[in-house]
Amino acid sequence: MRPTEFLKSQCQSNWDAATAHAFTDALCDGTLDLDKMRGYLQQDYLFVEEFVRLLAAAISNAPSLTDAVPAAQFLAVITGPENTYFQRSLAALDAPEAEAAAPQTQAFLIQMRDARLTGKYEEMLAVLVVAEWTYLSWAAPQEKRAAGLPFYFGEWITLHAGPGFEGVVEYLRGQLDAIWPSLSDTAQTAATQRFFDTVQLERAFFDAAWAGFEVAR
């Protein structure tokens, strides 16, 4: 079994809760309350800056140029199409950017920052793998529904589905899988905890989004 598959299997309950969530179900069938979508987008957009820093740090710690290039290409997607998706969607929903992070958002921001500041490639990858693989897991089965939805629903699905994004997830998993056998027991334990904690944070964020974040007006 691949190391990343084993890690997922060890937190399966939280993984399933994060990837088969009432929030994403409602988003994908177009019935999600728009205030819930506004609050979700406002909070999720707060992740972009720290995510960019984390991904850039992973690029700088990659073993070789060959290992770094796919992440660099993905960084251009985050700072390009995904960034403008947030801006267009918030504008279409008449929602300003949030100035304050909800507790669930703040906890995730701290997780990304802390992983970056360790300087440990495996811990950065553990967070990145969870962040992207969980989104692929819920979005990929819904890809065909995206075209019939308003763009702020549909594009959020297609940004996290399809061959391009599948390739990103496979690349990130492959990086962690490749270095796993060479890690010390201490390093494996730290990366494992980082993986588990990030899955829990994903679940908590979707739970809070489903309950409804306070919408900035």
N, C-alpha and C positions, 0 to 999 in steps of 0.2 A: 504493500500500500504506500502511496506517495505520502511524504511527511505532511503536506498540507491537507490531504484527505484525512489522515489520522487526526490531525489537530481539530478539524471540523467535527469528526466523529466523537471527539471527547467533550464537545459542548453542543451536542446535537439539539437538545431541547431549546436552548436560547437561539441557536441558528435557525431552527424551524420557525420559532416565534418571530424572528426578525425578517424572514424571507417569505412568509405566508401570512402577512399582516392585514388586518382589516383596513388600515390606512391605504396600503398599496392596492388592495382589492378594489376599494372605492375609487381610487385615482384611475385605475385601469378600465373600470367600466363607466367612468364619466359621471359618477354620482357623488363624488366627494364634495362636501360643503365648501364653497369658495373661500369662506373665512378661514377654514382649516388649511386650505391650500395657500392662502396669503401668509398665514403664520408660519407654515412649513417653509415656504420659499424664503421668507425673511430670515428665519433662523439658519436654514441650510446655506444661504449665501454667505453667512458669517464664517463658514468653514473654508471658503475658497483661499483666502490669504494664507492661513496656516497650512492648508493642504499643499499649496504651491511650494511653500518653504520645505515641507517634509519631502515632497517628491524631488525637489532640487537637491536636498541633502542626500537622498538615496542615489541620485545620479552621480553626485560627487564621490560617493563611497562604493560605486559599482566596481567590480574587479577589473574590468577592461572597457575599452570603447565599445566593443561589440555588445557588452552587457548594458551599457549606458544608453545606447541610441534609442531603443524602443521607449524607454522612460522619457527621454528628451522629446520624442515625437508626441507622446501622450501629454506632456506638459503643455505643448502647443494647443492641444484640444481643450484642456482645462482653462487656459488663459484666453482662448479664442471662442470657439462655438459654445462651450458650456458657460463661460462668463457672460456672453451676450444673450444666451438663453435666459439667464436670471434677470438681466436688465430688461429684456423685452417682456418677459412674463410679469414682472412686478409692475411695469408700466401698463400693461394690458389689464391687470387686475386693480389698477389705481391704488397701489400699495407702495409706500416709500421703503427704502432700505431700513432695516432695524438698526438701532443704535446700541441696544443692550442685548446681551446673550442670556437666554433662559438657562436655568441650572443644568439641564441636560446638554445643551449646546456647550456651555462652559466646560463641563466635564470632558467632552469629546475634544475640545480645543486643547485642554491640558494634556490629554493623552497623546495627541499628535505632536505637541511641542516637546513633551518629555521624551518621546521616542526619538525625535530628531536630535535632541541635546545629548542623548546617550552616545552618539557617534557610532552606534552599532548598526551595521547594515541589516542584520537579521531582525532587529527590533523595529526598524523602520519598515522593512518588508512585511512584518507581521501585521502592522496596522494597515498598510496599503492593501495587502491581500484581502483582509476582511472587508475593508471599505468598498472595494470594487467587486469582489466576488459575491458579497451579499446582494448588491444591486443587480448584478447580472442574473442572480438566481431568481429574483422576483420579476425582473423586466423581460427576460428572454421569452418566457412562455406567453407573454402578452403582446409581443411585438406586432402581430398582425392586426391588433385592435387599435393601434396608435393612429392610423390614418383617419379614422372616423371620429377622432376626439378633437376638442379645442387644442391649439398648439401647446398651451402651457401644461396640458396633460400628455398629449401625444409625443411631443419632442422629449419630454423627460424620460419616457419609455425608450424611444429610439436612441437616445444618447447612451443608454445602458444595455443595449442589445445589438445583435447583428455581428457579423464576422469581425469587424474592426475592434469592437469592444471585447468580444470573446478573445481576440488575440492579446489584448492588453492584460486581461485576467490570466490567461495562460502564461504570458511572459512573467508576470509578477509571481505566480505560483512556481513557475520553473526556476526563477532566481532563488526563492526560499528553499525549494526542494534540493537544488544543486549544492547549496552551502551547508545544508542541515547536517550531513554526516561528519563534516569537519569541525563542527562546533563542539566546544566543551560541554560537559553536563550542566555547568552553571549558565552558560550562554543559552543552551536549549531551554532550560527552566525559565529564564527571563523572557525569552521570545514566546514560549508557550503561554506564560501569564499575560503577556502583551496581547496575544491573539485572543485568548479567552475574554479578557477585559474589554477588548474592542467589540467583540460580538455582543457582550452585555450592553455596551454603550449604544450600539446600533438598535438593539431592541428597545432600550429605554427612550431613545430619541423618537422612534416610531410610536411608541406608546404615548408619549407626550404630544406628538403631532395629532394623533387620533383624538386625544382628549381635547386638543385645541390650544395652541400657543396663543398668548395674548398678541393681538395684531397691532402693530405700530400704525398710527394714522397720520 
